[in-house]
């Protein structure tokens, strides 16, 4: 299974980006889908997950980020608004079930102050 993340880039503080993660097969069979990020010199951290329509977010992005999935396009999205410099990181999509888990290659988001 291949995951192709895209949509990263350079944006100013307060700006918006929409990340996409295209999956090479149906995502409907996976229990969880999520986005993680890793800032320079820091550990990878969970940003948001979606499971059967139920979403969860880390506190620092609540109200600013929205995760969603499209079972027709087999794509996972992360809508990011009101971006802050501390959101700067490489963002990775991740899908997993009880027997499988797959990672995308990462897309860089840089927020300038």
Backbone bond lengths (Angstrom), bond angles and torsions (degrees), N, CA, C in turn:
res aa  C-N    CA-C-N  psi(-1)  N-CA   C-N-CA  omega(-1)  CA-C   N-CA-C  phi
1 X - - - 1.457 - - 1.525 108.48 -
2 X 1.312 116.07 130.79 1.466 121.44 -179.86 1.514 110.09 -109.81
3 X 1.334 115.87 136.46 1.451 121.85 174.83 1.522 108.26 -118.20
4 X 1.320 117.02 125.37 1.452 121.93 -178.90 1.522 109.24 -116.54
5 X 1.330 115.38 108.04 1.466 120.40 179.29 1.517 110.09 -90.95
6 X 1.320 115.56 144.85 1.459 121.20 179.15 1.516 109.45 -153.94
7 X 1.338 116.04 171.06 1.455 120.49 175.42 1.512 114.99 106.14
8 X 1.317 117.55 -7.80 1.446 119.57 178.17 1.521 111.66 -70.61
9 X 1.330 114.83 170.74 1.448 119.49 179.51 1.504 111.58 166.23
10 X 1.314 114.96 -168.93 1.463 122.58 179.38 1.527 108.81 -100.89
11 X 1.326 115.55 129.11 1.456 120.60 -178.96 1.519 108.62 -142.34
12 X 1.315 116.20 152.53 1.453 120.14 177.66 1.528 111.08 -82.16
13 X 1.294 115.93 159.31 1.464 121.58 175.50 1.523 109.53 -52.00
14 X 1.329 114.64 133.40 1.456 120.31 -178.26 1.515 114.29 90.68
15 X 1.300 117.07 -7.86 1.455 121.76 -179.01 1.515 113.00 -80.91
16 X 1.322 114.85 -177.34 1.458 121.21 -175.90 1.526 110.60 -133.48
17 X 1.314 114.71 151.39 1.455 122.47 172.32 1.523 108.37 -144.32
18 X 1.324 115.14 154.14 1.454 120.80 173.86 1.521 108.95 -123.80
19 X 1.312 115.36 114.90 1.454 120.57 177.22 1.525 109.80 -89.39
20 X 1.314 115.23 144.25 1.461 121.40 176.95 1.516 109.20 -125.74
21 X 1.298 116.35 147.46 1.465 122.16 176.46 1.523 106.93 -133.80
22 X 1.306 115.49 105.72 1.452 121.42 -179.19 1.522 109.52 -89.19
23 X 1.320 116.57 127.50 1.457 122.46 -176.53 1.528 109.02 -107.67
24 X 1.332 116.02 140.05 1.464 120.45 -172.21 1.520 114.46 -78.29
25 X 1.321 117.17 -5.28 1.461 118.90 173.66 1.520 109.36 -144.94
26 X 1.298 116.71 176.06 1.452 121.08 -175.77 1.524 112.09 -55.40
27 X 1.321 115.25 134.82 1.460 120.02 178.25 1.524 111.95 -93.78
28 X 1.316 116.14 -4.42 1.465 118.30 -174.83 1.517 112.89 -66.89
29 X 1.328 117.82 -19.80 1.450 120.20 -178.34 1.511 114.46 -88.70
30 X 1.294 117.52 -1.81 1.455 120.70 -178.22 1.525 110.21 -94.40
31 X 1.325 114.76 139.41 1.460 119.96 -177.35 1.523 111.96 -73.02
32 X 1.322 115.76 -39.72 1.453 120.24 -174.64 1.518 110.59 -134.60
33 X 1.312 114.91 145.09 1.455 122.16 171.84 1.513 107.00 -133.18
34 X 1.315 116.09 142.87 1.446 117.28 -176.69 1.505 113.84 -157.29
35 X 1.317 113.89 170.44 1.461 122.59 174.00 1.532 108.48 -121.82
36 X 1.312 115.02 135.98 1.452 122.94 174.57 1.527 107.31 -119.96
37 X 1.318 115.73 167.13 1.454 119.47 173.42 1.521 109.76 -145.35
38 X 1.321 113.78 154.90 1.460 120.01 177.95 1.513 108.59 -138.28
39 X 1.312 114.45 114.82 1.457 121.11 177.12 1.526 109.17 -86.34
40 X 1.324 117.70 157.19 1.466 120.56 -179.97 1.531 111.72 -54.80
41 X 1.307 116.23 128.55 1.453 121.17 177.60 1.510 115.48 76.42
42 X 1.325 116.74 6.34 1.464 120.19 -178.51 1.518 110.90 -122.43
43 X 1.319 114.54 164.43 1.456 120.00 177.73 1.524 110.46 -77.47
44 X 1.311 114.39 155.35 1.462 119.48 175.53 1.524 108.81 -66.23
45 X 1.322 116.56 138.33 1.455 121.13 -178.68 1.521 111.15 -131.47
46 X 1.306 114.15 149.40 1.457 120.41 179.57 1.527 109.58 -76.27
47 X 1.325 115.72 132.48 1.457 120.92 -179.94 1.527 110.79 -102.24
48 X 1.339 115.94 -49.71 1.464 119.23 -175.53 1.519 109.18 -159.54
49 X 1.327 115.16 149.79 1.460 121.05 174.89 1.521 109.97 -134.38
50 X 1.333 113.72 156.51 1.451 120.35 173.77 1.517 107.98 -136.85
51 X 1.339 114.47 133.69 1.456 120.92 -176.89 1.516 108.02 -142.67
52 X 1.320 116.15 109.22 1.469 121.57 -179.20 1.522 111.13 51.18
53 X 1.314 115.71 40.90 1.453 120.78 177.48 1.510 115.25 88.63
54 X 1.312 116.89 -13.61 1.461 121.00 178.64 1.522 109.02 -87.96
55 X 1.329 116.88 131.15 1.456 121.15 -176.18 1.520 112.22 -116.09
56 X 1.324 114.42 152.05 1.460 120.87 175.24 1.520 108.65 -140.11
57 X 1.329 116.13 146.86 1.455 121.81 -176.54 1.518 110.26 -136.25
58 X 1.326 115.26 150.28 1.461 117.18 170.29 1.518 107.61 -70.49
59 X 1.315 116.35 152.68 1.464 120.68 -171.59 1.529 112.46 -57.53
60 X 1.308 116.98 -37.69 1.464 119.75 -172.88 1.530 113.65 -69.66
61 X 1.330 118.24 -13.36 1.470 119.89 -179.71 1.519 112.37 -114.33
62 X 1.310 117.26 -3.48 1.466 119.77 -179.44 1.527 110.57 -58.76
63 X 1.313 115.07 135.25 1.458 120.42 -178.91 1.512 113.98 84.59
64 X 1.334 117.55 -11.21 1.462 121.05 -179.80 1.531 112.42 -114.78
65 X 1.321 116.78 -34.03 1.467 121.88 -176.57 1.525 109.29 -109.97
66 X 1.343 114.92 148.23 1.455 120.85 176.22 1.521 109.47 -136.54
67 X 1.326 116.11 124.99 1.461 121.29 177.07 1.521 108.76 -99.53
68 X 1.323 115.63 142.95 1.461 119.93 177.11 1.518 109.17 -152.28
69 X 1.323 114.82 163.09 1.455 120.01 178.53 1.512 110.53 -134.10
70 X 1.319 116.27 145.71 1.465 122.16 178.80 1.518 107.03 -119.79
71 X 1.329 116.64 106.46 1.466 121.09 -176.90 1.530 112.88 -71.56
72 X 1.322 117.41 -18.10 1.468 120.40 177.98 1.527 109.82 -79.99
73 X 1.324 115.70 -44.81 1.464 120.72 179.76 1.521 112.56 -87.61
74 X 1.337 117.25 -5.32 1.471 121.34 -177.20 1.520 111.07 52.06
75 X 1.299 114.66 49.62 1.458 121.28 -176.00 1.523 109.93 -133.83
76 X 1.323 114.30 142.67 1.463 121.92 176.13 1.523 107.10 -111.71
77 X 1.316 115.84 139.84 1.458 120.02 -177.71 1.529 110.58 -121.63
78 X 1.323 114.85 154.15 1.456 121.41 169.51 1.523 106.51 -135.34
79 X 1.314 114.87 106.82 1.453 121.11 176.67 1.522 107.67 -87.04
80 X 1.324 116.97 124.01 1.459 121.10 -175.66 1.523 109.02 -122.16
81 X 1.314 115.37 119.46 1.457 121.85 179.91 1.525 110.19 -119.17
82 X 1.336 115.51 162.44 1.458 121.20 179.04 1.523 111.08 49.02
83 X 1.301 115.91 50.81 1.464 120.80 -175.98 1.516 111.49 -66.67
84 X 1.317 114.99 146.00 1.455 123.53 -178.48 1.526 109.41 -122.15
85 X 1.322 117.78 157.61 1.474 119.43 179.14 1.527 112.54 -55.89
86 X 1.312 117.65 -32.69 1.473 120.63 179.37 1.524 113.35 -70.65
87 X 1.325 117.58 -6.98 1.463 120.83 173.91 1.527 111.84 -84.23
88 X 1.320 116.57 -6.60 1.459 120.57 178.98 1.521 110.87 -60.53
89 X 1.326 115.99 124.17 1.461 121.05 -177.13 1.528 109.07 -179.00
90 X 1.316 114.49 170.06 1.461 120.17 166.14 1.521 107.07 -88.88
91 X 1.304 116.72 127.72 1.451 122.54 -177.79 1.524 109.89 -103.23
92 X 1.339 114.78 132.35 1.459 121.92 -177.69 1.523 110.11 -120.83
93 X 1.317 116.24 137.46 1.451 119.11 171.56 1.532 109.02 -94.81
94 X 1.302 114.28 152.50 1.458 120.73 -174.15 1.515 108.36 -147.48
95 X 1.309 116.49 132.97 1.460 120.70 173.86 1.514 108.19 -126.89
96 X 1.313 116.44 143.24 1.461 118.32 -178.82 1.525 112.01 -153.55
97 X 1.308 113.11 156.15 1.451 121.49 174.48 1.527 106.08 -136.19
98 X 1.282 116.38 -169.22 1.471 119.50 -179.54 1.520 111.65 -68.08
99 X 1.346 117.10 -21.61 1.461 119.36 -174.72 1.526 113.78 -121.41
100 X 1.301 117.98 -9.90 1.458 120.49 -176.75 1.517 110.61 -138.16
101 X 1.321 116.11 152.44 1.453 119.43 166.08 1.519 109.47 -154.22
102 X 1.320 115.60 142.27 1.456 122.32 -174.33 1.529 110.40 -138.49
103 X 1.334 114.09 146.80 1.465 121.73 179.89 1.519 110.50 -119.61
104 X 1.314 114.99 147.10 1.442 120.69 169.61 1.519 109.84 -85.29
105 X 1.312 116.41 174.96 1.461 121.07 -172.84 1.519 113.04 -84.99
106 X 1.308 118.85 -11.99 1.454 120.85 179.03 1.509 112.68 98.35
107 X 1.318 115.26 145.89 1.458 121.91 175.53 1.529 107.31 -137.55
108 X 1.317 116.02 133.71 1.463 121.25 -172.06 1.525 110.91 -86.01
109 X 1.311 114.30 129.52 1.465 122.21 174.10 1.522 107.80 -115.57
110 X 1.316 116.32 124.31 1.461 121.53 178.98 1.522 108.62 -123.66
111 X 1.326 115.49 123.15 1.461 120.71 -179.35 1.520 108.11 -112.30
112 X 1.300 116.28 117.74 1.466 120.84 -178.77 1.524 110.33 -90.80
113 X 1.324 114.43 147.36 1.468 119.58 -178.01 1.517 110.93 -90.80
